[in-house]
């Protein structure tokens, strides 16, 4: 049976990527699926306890780097999560992407900050958004939409 064109292209691209990046994409798929299941199965307060320490919004801060290559690791994880999210059979929007990347970074000893925000609601109602940064790198959820204001963060 011939594969449809919509499946062949991503598979061809996946095979062309080097082994280390391919492993990151597979890991990202796993964590995106787990994040999606967690969001469906757990009430948010239970999920929030697993994410980290909730803090109010604050000016941009520098997260302590535990690894000298933290920025490179963060960029690679962000690349893998955003690429994997494009081809999943379910919608992996900002929050599952941020959760998956956060767990992947934690496994590698790289601290991150998960931000929650919303727009001002003046145009199309209130829209929530989540984004993640680590080691001075914008991981997921960027660029932020105009009018998006941080409400809380998990450090």
KASULNOR-V533153 format. One line per field, one symbol per residue. phi: phi as a letter, one per 30 degrees, with the letter a starting at -180 (. if undefined). psi: psi as a letter, one per 30 degrees, with the letter a starting at -180 (. if undefined). burial: 1 if it has 16 or more other C-alpha atoms within 10 Angstrom, else 0. A space follows every 50 residues. Layout:
# KASULNOR-V533153
phi=???
psi=???
burial=???
This chain:
# KASULNOR-V533153
phi=.dddddcdddddddddddedddddddddedddddddddddccdeeddddd dlcdbddbeebcddccbdcedddddddeedddddddcddbdcdededddd dddddedcicdbbcccbaddidccidbdabbbbahicddbicdddeidbd cabcc
psi=kkklefeeeeeeeeefkleeeeeeeeeeeeeeeeeeeeeefkkeeeeeff eakkllkllklkkkkfkfgeeeeeeeeeeeeeeeffglgljiaeeeeeee eeeeeefggjklkjkklllfgfdhlkklkklklkhgkjdlgllklkgkkk ellk.
burial=00000000000001000000010110111011101101100000000000 00000000000000100001101111111111111000000111111111 11111000011111111110000000011111111111111000000111 11110
